[in-house]
């Protein structure tokens, strides 16, 4: 083979043979000099066996990310994986849901790429230089497969800085003209894509929103870190006596107020307050018997884990202290660097400091459109528990 190739050290190819997408610098024996960052290269074992193709970036701790395995050409693999992901979503969702994740990074065999669909709008997140170079190919596939009216990119991610990429946000096709209306499990929501967090809506919590509806009847619910009030809509649909939504963003809460009306719910049962959740939970005489804590990631990087755990412990301790016996706490962490085992230890400490008896009723149920590649467990990031507090 005369073309440039990436060669792995002997005995360092096990992860790639096991279809793991990441190659760290310590596994690389030889890399061609002068190669363009983000370029696609064949990946070879020390014995000369073709293991697949990866895009490279020598400036990053993850030096290369596999796009294809075996002899499959990388551009064909990208097309096949997007098409397979689209077919899977078609099997998962019916006419009562038109907003879902089409591509979930390594979960769908496409490292560095997220594609979310909101009605007739596709929103992209591109995290890596290699995927940035593949973006024209990705856009061509999406246009032919999904035929969206608008394709919008929201790529403001910490990983892009490590990859040498500036943040980018803007329309790649068509034009947004205000919030987009979506349907999820029959509920209607307005999504202001251009002004939103992440890609617009927390699609990964779909299954847990359904669980909230099941447990809300006759309860006083606090939806903390409420964003645009999706949990509030489901709680009222489930028969909650009242739902209070608290978030620091007044514009997000205003959209939440509109979402209550959009679903024909009793607006007198929904209250919205722009406030710091930590300070709110320190107030006296809170009357909630069901609290939902869905905070943003407290640990953006590995060095943030210790202060993040303090934050998670504090917020959960405050919630446990305020609940009456028999109260429910649904609590989450979306910090990649705080895994389920660590988060559970944090909840143990919070329960102990609050001196409450706590039972786990349900672990987080990942939304079906956020698959975790069994060969790449690192793509699992969201964890949570439904807790019974006595």
LOZATOR-140158 format. One record per residue: residue number from 1; x, y, z of N, C-alpha, C in turn. Coordinates in steps of 0.1 Angstrom, whole numbers. Layout:
N
   num     n_x     n_y     n_z    ca_x    ca_y    ca_z     c_x     c_y     c_z
   NUM       X       Y       Z       X       Y       Z       X       Y       Z
...
END
This chain:
390
   num     n_x     n_y     n_z    ca_x    ca_y    ca_z     c_x     c_y     c_z
     1       9     -12       0       0       0       0       9      12       0
     2       8      21     -10      16      33     -12      10      45      -5
     3      -3      45      -3      -9      57       3      -5      58      18
     4      -6      70      23      -3      72      37     -12      64      46
     5      -6      59      57     -14      50      66     -11      53      80
     6     -20      51      89     -17      51     104     -15      37     108
     7      -3      34     115       0      21     119       0      20     134
     8      -7      10     140      -8       8     154       4      -1     159
     9       7       1     172      17      -7     178      12     -21     180
    10      21     -31     180      17     -45     182      11     -46     196
    11      -1     -52     196      -8     -54     209     -17     -42     213
    12     -16     -32     205     -24     -20     208     -36     -18     199
    13     -40     -29     192     -51     -28     182     -64     -34     187
    14     -64     -39     199     -75     -47     205     -88     -38     205
    15     -87     -26     209     -99     -17     210    -105     -15     196
    16     -96     -13     186    -101     -11     172    -107     -24     167
    17    -101     -35     170    -107     -48     165    -120     -50     172
    18    -122     -45     184    -135     -46     191    -144     -35     187
    19    -141     -28     177    -150     -17     171    -152      -5     180
    20    -142      -2     188    -142      10     195    -137      21     186
    21    -143      33     187    -140      43     177    -128      52     180
    22    -123      52     193    -112      61     196     -98      54     196
    23     -89      62     190     -75      57     190     -66      68     197
    24     -60      65     209     -52      74     216     -37      74     210
    25     -30      85     213     -17      86     207      -7      75     211
    26      -9      70     223       0      59     228      -1      46     220
    27     -12      45     213     -14      32     205      -8      33     191
    28      -3      45     187       1      48     173      16      45     172
    29      20      36     163      34      34     160      39      43     150
    30      32      45     139      37      54     128      25      61     122
    31      28      74     120      19      83     113      26      91     102
    32      21      92      91      28      99      80      30     114      83
    33      42     119      80      45     133      83      38     142      72
    34      35     154      77      29     164      67      14     161      64
    35       8     152      71      -6     149      68     -15     160      73
    36     -25     163      65     -35     174      69     -43     169      81
    37     -44     178      91     -52     175     103     -67     173      98
    38     -73     163     104     -87     160     100     -88     151      88
    39     -77     147      82     -78     138      70     -81     124      74
    40     -87     117      65     -90     103      66     -78      95      62
    41     -75      85      71     -64      76      68     -68      61      70
    42     -62      52      62     -64      38      66     -57      35      79
    43     -62      26      87     -56      22     100     -52       8      98
    44     -39       6     101     -33      -8      99     -27     -13     112
    45     -28     -26     113     -21     -33     125      -6     -33     122
    46       2     -36     132      16     -37     131      20     -48     120
    47      11     -58     118      13     -69     109       9     -65      95
    48       3     -53      93      -1     -49      80     -15     -52      76
    49     -24     -55      86     -38     -58      83     -46     -45      83
    50     -54     -43      73     -63     -32      73     -74     -33      83
    51     -75     -24      93     -85     -25     103     -97     -15     101
    52     -95      -6      92    -105       4      89    -100      17      85
    53    -108      28      86    -104      41      83    -108      51      95
    54     -99      61      97    -102      70     108     -97      84     103
    55    -104      94     109     -99     108     107     -90     111     119
    56     -79     119     116     -69     122     126     -69     137     130
    57     -64     139     142     -60     152     147     -50     151     158
    58     -37     153     154     -26     150     163     -26     160     175
    59     -34     171     175     -34     181     185     -43     176     197
    60     -50     165     195     -60     161     205     -55     148     213
    61     -60     146     225     -57     135     232     -62     122     225
    62     -74     123     219     -79     112     211     -73     115     197
    63     -63     108     193     -56     112     180     -64     109     168
    64     -71      98     168     -79      94     156     -93      88     161
    65    -102      89     152    -116      84     155    -120      76     142
    66    -124      63     145    -127      54     134    -140      58     128
    67    -140      58     115    -152      61     107    -158      48     101
    68    -149      39      97    -153      26      92    -144      15      97
    69    -149       3      97    -141      -8     102    -140     -18      90
    70    -128     -25      90    -126     -35      79    -123     -28      66
    71    -128     -34      55    -125     -29      42    -135     -19      37
    72    -145     -16      44    -156      -7      39    -150       7      37
    73    -152      13      26    -147      27      23    -154      37      33
    74    -146      47      38    -152      55      49    -164      63      44
    75    -164      69      32    -176      77      28    -188      68      27
    76    -186      56      22    -197      46      21    -202      43      35
    77    -193      42      45    -197      39      59    -205      50      65
    78    -201      63      62    -209      74      67    -223      74      61
    79    -224      72      48    -238      71      42    -246      60      48
    80    -240      48      49    -247      36      54    -252      39      69
    81    -243      44      77    -247      46      91    -258      57      93
    82    -258      67      85    -268      77      85    -281      71      81
    83    -281      63      70    -293      57      65    -299      47      75
    84    -290      39      81    -295      30      91    -301      37     103
    85    -295      48     107    -300      55     119    -314      61     115
    86    -316      65     103    -328      71      99    -339      60      99
    87    -336      48      94    -345      37      93    -349      33     107
    88    -340      33     117    -343      29     130    -353      39     137
    89    -350      52     135    -360      62     140    -374      60     135
    90    -374      57     122    -388      54     116    -395      43     122
    91    -388      33     127    -394      22     134    -397      25     149
    92    -391      35     155    -393      38     169    -404      48     171
    93    -407      57     161    -417      68     163    -428      68     153
    94    -440      71     158    -451      72     149    -455      87     146
    95    -468      89     143    -472     102     139    -473     111     151
    96    -473     106     163    -475     114     175    -462     120     180
    97    -451     118     173    -438     123     176    -430     127     163
    98    -427     140     162    -419     144     150    -406     151     153
    99    -402     149     166    -389     155     170    -381     144     177
   100    -369     141     172    -361     131     177    -347     132     172
   101    -338     125     178    -324     125     174    -322     115     163
   102    -317     119     152    -315     111     140    -301     104     141
   103    -291     112     146    -277     106     147    -272     110     161
   104    -267     100     168    -262     101     181    -247      97     182
   105    -239     104     175    -224     102     175    -220      88     174
   106    -211      83     183    -206      70     182    -217      59     184
   107    -228      63     190    -240      54     192    -245      50     178
   108    -243      58     168    -248      54     155    -236      53     145
   109    -224      51     151    -212      49     143    -206      61     136
   110    -210      73     141    -206      85     135    -200      95     145
   111    -187      93     149    -181     101     159    -180     116     155
   112    -184     124     165    -183     138     163    -195     144     156
   113    -206     137     155    -218     142     148    -231     139     155
   114    -239     149     157    -252     148     162    -262     155     152
   115    -273     148     149    -283     154     141    -296     152     148
   116    -303     163     151    -317     163     157    -327     168     147
   117    -338     162     147    -349     166     138    -361     172     146
   118    -364     185     143    -376     191     149    -386     195     138
   119    -396     186     136    -406     188     125    -398     188     112
   120    -398     199     105    -391     199      92    -378     207      92
   121    -372     207     104    -359     214     106    -349     203     112
   122    -337     203     106    -326     195     111    -316     204     117
   123    -311     200     129    -301     207     137    -289     199     138
   124    -277     204     134    -265     196     135    -256     202     146
   125    -249     193     152    -237     196     161    -225     188     155
   126    -215     196     152    -202     190     147    -191     192     157
   127    -186     182     163    -177     184     175    -162     183     171
   128    -159     177     159    -145     174     156    -141     179     143
   129    -128     181     141    -123     186     128    -125     176     117
   130    -123     163     120    -125     153     110    -140     153     105
   131    -149     154     114    -163     154     110    -166     168     103
   132    -160     178     107    -162     191     100    -158     190      85
   133    -147     182      82    -143     180      68    -153     171      61
   134    -160     163      68    -170     154      62    -183     160      61
   135    -185     172      66    -198     179      67    -205     180      53
   136    -198     184      43    -205     185      30    -211     172      25
   137    -204     161      28    -209     147      25    -221     144      33
   138    -221     148      46    -232     146      55    -244     154      51
   139    -242     166      47    -253     175      43    -260     169      30
   140    -252     164      21    -257     159       9    -266     147      12
   141    -262     138      22    -270     127      25    -283     131      32
   142    -282     140      41    -294     145      49    -304     151      39
   143    -299     159      30    -309     165      20    -316     155      12
   144    -309     145       8    -316     134       0    -324     125       8
   145    -321     123      20    -328     113      29    -340     119      36
   146    -338     130      42    -348     136      51    -355     148      44
   147    -349     155      35    -354     166      28    -360     177      38
   148    -351     182      47    -356     192      56    -358     205      49
   149    -367     213      55    -369     227      50    -357     236      54
   150    -352     234      66    -341     241      72    -331     232      77
   151    -318     234      75    -307     228      82    -300     239      90
   152    -299     237     102    -293     247     111    -282     241     119
   153    -270     247     121    -259     242     129    -258     249     142
   154    -257     242     153    -254     248     166    -242     240     172
   155    -230     244     167    -218     238     172    -210     247     181
   156    -215     247     194    -208     255     204    -204     245     215
   157    -193     239     214    -189     227     222    -175     229     227
   158    -172     225     240    -158     226     245    -148     218     236
   159    -153     206     231    -144     198     223    -139     204     211
   160    -147     213     205    -143     220     193    -130     228     195
   161    -129     234     207    -117     242     210    -104     234     210
   162    -105     222     216     -94     212     216     -91     208     202
   163    -101     207     194     -99     203     180     -94     214     171
   164     -93     226     176     -88     237     168     -99     244     160
   165    -111     242     164    -123     247     157    -129     258     165
   166    -133     269     159    -141     279     165    -156     275     166
   167    -163     280     176    -177     277     176    -184     283     164
   168    -195     276     160    -202     281     148    -217     279     151
   169    -225     289     147    -240     287     147    -246     295     135
   170    -255     288     128    -261     295     117    -268     285     108
   171    -276     291      99    -283     283      89    -274     278      78
   172    -275     265      75    -268     260      64    -277     258      52
   173    -290     258      54    -300     257      44    -313     263      49
   174    -319     272      41    -332     277      45    -330     288      56
   175    -341     292      62    -341     302      72    -351     299      83
   176    -347     301      95    -356     300     107    -364     313     108
   177    -377     312     111    -385     324     113    -393     322     126
   178    -385     322     137    -392     321     150    -392     306     155
   179    -398     304     166    -399     290     172    -405     280     162
   180    -401     268     163    -406     257     155    -416     249     164
   181    -428     245     160    -437     237     168    -434     222     165
   182    -433     215     176    -430     200     175    -441     193     182
   183    -442     180     180    -451     171     187    -443     160     193
   184    -444     157     206    -437     146     213    -448     138     221
   185    -450     126     217    -460     117     224    -473     124     225
   186    -477     132     214    -489     138     214    -490     152     221
   187    -479     156     228    -478     169     234    -472     179     224
   188    -476     191     225    -471     201     216    -461     211     223
   189    -450     214     216    -440     223     222    -435     233     212
   190    -431     244     216    -424     254     208    -409     253     211
   191    -401     252     201    -387     251     202    -380     263     195
   192    -374     272     203    -367     283     197    -352     279     194
   193    -350     273     183    -337     267     180    -326     277     181
   194    -327     289     175    -316     298     175    -312     303     189
   195    -322     304     198    -319     310     211    -318     299     222
   196    -318     286     218    -319     275     228    -306     270     233
   197    -307     262     244    -296     254     248    -295     242     240
   198    -283     236     239    -280     224     231    -286     226     217
   199    -294     217     212    -299     218     198    -313     224     198
   200    -319     226     210    -332     232     211    -341     227     221
   201    -340     214     224    -350     207     233    -343     195     238
   202    -346     191     251    -339     180     257    -346     167     253
   203    -343     162     241    -349     150     235    -346     138     243
   204    -334     138     250    -330     126     257    -338     123     270
   205    -347     132     274    -355     130     286    -369     125     282
   206    -372     121     270    -385     118     266    -392     107     275
   207    -384      96     277    -390      85     285    -393      89     300
   208    -384      98     305    -386     102     319    -397     112     320
   209    -400     120     309    -412     129     310    -425     120     310
   210    -425     109     303    -436     100     304    -438      95     318
   211    -427      92     325    -427      87     338    -432      97     348
   212    -429     110     346    -434     121     354    -449     121     353
   213    -455     119     341    -469     120     339    -476     108     348
   214    -469      97     348    -475      86     356    -475      88     371
   215    -466      96     376    -465      98     391    -470     111     396
   216    -475     120     387    -479     133     391    -493     135     397
   217    -501     125     395    -515     127     399    -517     131     414
   218    -524     142     416    -526     146     430    -514     152     437
   219    -503     155     430    -491     160     437    -488     174     434
   220    -481     181     442    -476     194     440    -461     192     435
   221    -459     197     423    -446     194     416    -438     206     415
   222    -425     205     418    -415     215     415    -406     210     403
   223    -406     217     392    -398     215     380    -386     224     381
   224    -375     219     387    -363     228     389    -354     227     377
   225    -347     238     373    -339     239     361    -349     235     349
   226    -360     242     349    -372     238     341    -370     241     326
   227    -361     250     322    -359     253     308    -373     258     302
   228    -378     251     292    -390     255     286    -402     247     291
   229    -401     241     302    -412     235     309    -418     222     304
   230    -410     214     297    -415     201     292    -420     192     303
   231    -412     191     314    -417     183     325    -430     188     331
   232    -432     202     331    -444     208     336    -456     203     328
   233    -455     203     315    -466     199     306    -470     185     309
   234    -460     176     310    -463     162     313    -469     160     327
   235    -464     168     337    -469     167     350    -484     171     351
   236    -488     182     344    -502     186     344    -510     176     336
   237    -505     171     325    -512     160     318    -515     148     326
   238    -506     146     336    -507     134     345    -516     137     357
   239    -521     149     358    -530     152     369    -524     159     381
   240    -513     166     380    -507     173     391    -516     184     395
   241    -516     187     409    -525     197     414    -519     211     410
   242    -506     212     410    -499     224     406    -485     221     402
   243    -479     228     393    -465     227     389    -458     240     389
   244    -448     242     397    -440     254     396    -427     251     389
   245    -424     260     379    -412     259     371    -402     269     375
   246    -390     265     378    -380     275     383    -367     273     374
   247    -362     285     369    -351     285     360    -345     299     360
   248    -332     300     357    -326     313     357    -329     321     345
   249    -334     314     334    -337     321     321    -352     325     320
   250    -354     338     321    -368     342     319    -373     340     305
   251    -366     341     294    -371     338     281    -375     323     280
   252    -367     314     285    -370     300     285    -383     297     292
   253    -385     304     304    -397     302     311    -410     307     304
   254    -408     318     297    -419     324     289    -423     314     278
   255    -413     308     272    -417     297     262    -424     286     269
   256    -420     283     281    -427     272     289    -441     276     292
   257    -444     289     295    -457     293     297    -466     292     285
   258    -460     295     273    -467     293     260    -470     278     258
   259    -460     269     262    -462     255     260    -474     250     268
   260    -476     255     280    -488     251     288    -501     255     280
   261    -502     267     275    -513     271     268    -515     263     255
   262    -504     260     248    -504     253     235    -511     239     237
   263    -510     233     249    -516     220     251    -529     221     258
   264    -535     233     259    -548     234     264    -549     231     279
   265    -539     232     287    -538     229     301    -543     241     309
   266    -547     239     321    -551     249     331    -539     257     335
   267    -539     269     330    -527     278     332    -526     283     347
   268    -537     282     354    -537     286     368    -530     276     377
   269    -527     264     371    -520     254     379    -505     254     376
   270    -501     263     367    -487     264     363    -481     277     367
   271    -470     277     375    -464     290     379    -449     289     374
   272    -444     301     371    -430     302     366    -423     313     373
   273    -411     309     377    -403     319     384    -388     318     380
   274    -383     330     376    -369     331     372    -361     333     385
   275    -353     322     389    -346     323     402    -335     312     401
   276    -325     314     410    -315     304     412    -321     292     420
   277    -319     280     415    -326     269     421    -320     266     435
   278    -307     267     437    -301     265     450    -307     274     460
   279    -308     287     457    -314     297     466    -329     294     468
   280    -336     290     457    -350     287     458    -353     276     468
   281    -345     265     467    -347     253     476    -343     256     491
   282    -336     267     493    -333     271     507    -344     278     514
   283    -355     282     506    -366     289     512    -373     280     522
   284    -380     286     531    -387     279     542    -401     275     536
   285    -407     264     542    -421     261     540    -424     258     526
   286    -415     251     518    -419     246     505    -428     235     507
   287    -438     234     498    -449     224     500    -449     213     489
   288    -439     211     482    -438     202     471    -437     187     476
   289    -444     178     470    -442     164     473    -436     156     461
   290    -432     163     451    -426     157     439    -416     168     433
   291    -403     166     434    -393     175     429    -385     169     418
   292    -384     176     407    -376     172     396    -364     181     395
   293    -352     175     395    -339     182     394    -332     178     381
   294    -332     186     371    -326     183     358    -316     194     355
   295    -305     195     362    -296     207     360    -287     205     348
   296    -281     216     343    -271     215     333    -259     208     338
   297    -250     204     329    -238     197     334    -229     205     343
   298    -227     201     355    -219     208     365    -204     205     362
   299    -201     194     355    -187     191     352    -185     191     337
   300    -180     203     332    -177     204     318    -164     197     313
   301    -155     195     323    -142     189     320    -139     180     332
   302    -129     172     331    -125     162     341    -121     169     354
   303    -115     181     353    -110     188     365    -122     193     373
   304    -134     193     367    -146     199     374    -153     189     383
   305    -148     176     383    -156     166     389    -159     168     404
   306    -148     172     412    -150     174     426    -159     185     429
   307    -158     197     424    -168     208     427    -182     204     421
   308    -182     197     410    -195     193     405    -202     184     414
   309    -195     174     420    -201     165     430    -206     172     442
   310    -199     183     446    -204     191     458    -217     198     454
   311    -218     203     442    -230     209     437    -242     199     437
   312    -239     187     431    -250     177     430    -254     173     444
   313    -245     171     453    -248     167     467    -257     178     474
   314    -253     191     472    -260     202     479    -274     203     473
   315    -276     202     460    -289     204     455    -298     193     458
   316    -293     181     459    -301     169     462    -304     169     477
   317    -295     173     486    -297     173     500    -308     183     503
   318    -307     195     497    -318     205     499    -332     200     495
   319    -332     193     483    -345     188     479    -350     177     489
   320    -341     168     493    -346     158     503    -351     164     516
   321    -344     174     520    -348     181     533    -362     187     532
   322    -365     192     520    -378     199     518    -390     190     516
   323    -387     178     512    -398     169     508    -405     163     521
   324    -418     161     521    -424     154     532    -422     139     531
   325    -425     131     542    -424     117     541    -433     111     529
   326    -427     103     521    -435      98     510    -433     106     497
   327    -425     116     498    -422     125     486    -414     118     476
   328    -414     123     464    -406     118     453    -396     128     448
   329    -384     123     444    -374     131     439    -369     124     426
   330    -370     131     415    -364     126     402    -352     135     399
   331    -341     129     399    -328     137     399    -319     132     388
   332    -312     141     381    -303     137     370    -290     144     371
   333    -280     138     363    -267     144     360    -264     141     345
   334    -262     151     338    -258     149     324    -243     152     322
   335    -235     152     333    -221     154     332    -214     141     328
   336    -207     141     317    -201     130     312    -191     124     322
   337    -184     133     329    -173     128     338    -178     123     352
   338    -191     125     354    -197     119     366    -205     107     362
   339    -200      95     364    -207      83     359    -218      79     369
   340    -225      69     366    -237      65     374    -232      60     388
   341    -221      53     389    -216      49     402    -213      61     411
   342    -206      70     405    -202      82     413    -215      90     417
   343    -224      92     407    -236     100     410    -244      93     421
   344    -245      80     421    -252      73     432    -245      75     445
   345    -232      75     446    -225      78     458    -228      92     463
   346    -229     101     454    -233     115     457    -247     115     464
   347    -256     108     458    -270     108     463    -270     101     477
   348    -262      91     479    -261      85     492    -256      95     502
   349    -246     103     499    -241     113     508    -252     123     511
   350    -259     127     500    -270     137     502    -280     132     512
   351    -284     119     510    -295     113     518    -290     112     533
   352    -277     109     534    -272     107     548    -271     121     555
   353    -267     131     548    -266     144     554    -280     150     557
   354    -290     146     549    -303     151     551    -310     142     561
   355    -304     131     565    -310     121     575    -323     117     571
   356    -324     113     558    -337     107     552    -335      93     548
   357    -346      85     548    -346      72     543    -350      73     528
   358    -341      68     519    -343      70     505    -343      56     498
   359    -352      54     489    -353      42     481    -352      46     466
   360    -345      38     458    -345      39     444    -357      32     438
   361    -366      39     431    -378      33     425    -375      30     410
   362    -367      38     404    -365      37     389    -352      43     385
   363    -344      37     377    -332      43     371    -336      50     359
   364    -328      59     354    -331      67     342    -333      58     330
   365    -344      61     323    -346      53     311    -343      62     299
   366    -332      58     292    -326      66     281    -336      66     270
   367    -338      78     264    -346      79     252    -341      70     241
   368    -351      64     234    -347      53     224    -339      59     213
   369    -340      72     210    -332      78     199    -318      82     203
   370    -314      78     215    -300      81     219    -293      67     222
   371    -291      59     212    -286      46     214    -271      46     219
   372    -268      37     227    -254      35     232    -248      24     225
   373    -237      26     217    -230      16     210    -224       6     220
   374    -227      -6     219    -222     -16     229    -207     -17     229
   375    -201     -14     218    -186     -14     217    -180      -1     222
   376    -189      10     225    -183      23     228    -192      29     239
   377    -190      23     252    -199      27     263    -197      42     267
   378    -187      49     262    -185      63     266    -196      72     261
   379    -203      67     251    -214      75     246    -226      76     255
   380    -226      69     266    -236      70     276    -233      81     286
   381    -241      92     287    -237     104     295    -248     107     305
   382    -260     105     302    -271     109     311    -275      98     321
   383    -276     102     333    -280      92     343    -289      99     353
   384    -298      91     359    -308      97     368    -315      86     376
   385    -322      90     387    -330      81     395    -343      88     399
   386    -353      79     400    -365      83     407    -365      78     421
   387    -365      87     431    -363      83     445    -375      85     453
   388    -378      76     463    -388      77     473    -382      82     486
   389    -386      93     491    -380      99     503    -389      98     515
   390    -385      91     526    -392      91     539    -385      99     550
END
